[in-house]
Amino acid sequence: MEVTNELLANAEWRKAERSGDSGDCLEVAPLPGGQVGIRDTEHLDQPPFVVSASVWGAFIDGAKRGEFDF
């Protein structure tokens, strides 16, 4: 599926409640076609990174298991 400006304009972006109002956050949005958009709130002029819902789910599962902890 091609990611268009119209598709992104209608996306319902959300971020973690703990991120506050600092402006340096990541936002995610479910997109049609089983995709997930990811964007940096400091660089809204840049296109979002788009992955499949299964890739996003694998990332979330890994984060919950601590796979990315330093």
Phi and psi in degrees as a GROMACS rama.xvg file:
@    title "Ramachandran Plot"
@    xaxis  label "Phi"
@    yaxis  label "Psi"
@TYPE xy
-78.1051  133.715  GLU-2
-90.3287  113.13  VAL-3
-107.478  163.506  THR-4
-59.5385  -37.8691  ASN-5
-63.8662  -43.5114  GLU-6
-59.5126  -43.4107  LEU-7
-73.1238  -33.4174  LEU-8
-64.6937  -30.2394  ALA-9
-91.7571  0.0685404  ASN-10
-69.9112  145.175  ALA-11
-101.434  91.8177  GLU-12
-75.7685  143.577  TRP-13
-143.695  157.355  ARG-14
-135.936  168.097  LYS-15
-63.9714  140.285  ALA-16
-60.8418  -32.0281  GLU-17
-74.0718  -10.0181  ARG-18
-71.1176  -20.5148  SER-19
68.4562  -156.456  GLY-20
-110.679  23.7664  ASP-21
-69.3338  -22.5414  SER-22
88.27  -6.15914  GLY-23
-109.78  70.744  ASP-24
-128.37  163.469  CYS-25
-102.351  141.926  LEU-26
-120.661  149.512  GLU-27
-127.467  154.481  VAL-28
-148.582  132.571  ALA-29
-70.1137  138.031  PRO-30
-121.125  155.951  LEU-31
-58.2319  156.693  PRO-32
79.6547  17.7309  GLY-33
71.4339  33.6027  GLY-34
-114.483  162.155  GLN-35
-130.491  129.42  VAL-36
-94.2542  142.208  GLY-37
-131.173  127.775  ILE-38
-139.451  157.491  ARG-39
-98.1184  123.417  ASP-40
-67.5333  -16.2772  THR-41
-80.7095  -13.6173  GLU-42
-134.28  55.9161  HIS-43
-67.7138  -13.5562  LEU-44
-77.946  -11.0148  ASP-45
-94.65  149.055  GLN-46
-68.1479  149.686  PRO-47
-73.4368  160.875  PRO-48
-85.0594  132.738  PHE-49
-120.941  128.669  VAL-50
-130.215  164.953  VAL-51
-72.5923  158.157  SER-52
-61.3253  -32.4065  ALA-53
-69.8091  -37.2453  SER-54
-66.0026  -44.1731  VAL-55
-60.6857  -44.5157  TRP-56
-61.1294  -40.3394  GLY-57
-64.6405  -38.9974  ALA-58
-62.8589  -47.7739  PHE-59
-61.3571  -44.2695  ILE-60
-59.8466  -43.4636  ASP-61
-63.4978  -40.2008  GLY-62
-63.7837  -41.1785  ALA-63
-65.0416  -31.2292  LYS-64
-84.2056  -4.82059  ARG-65
84.513  16.0761  GLY-66
-62.842  -21.058  GLU-67
-110.241  8.90704  PHE-68
-68.5753  143.014  ASP-69
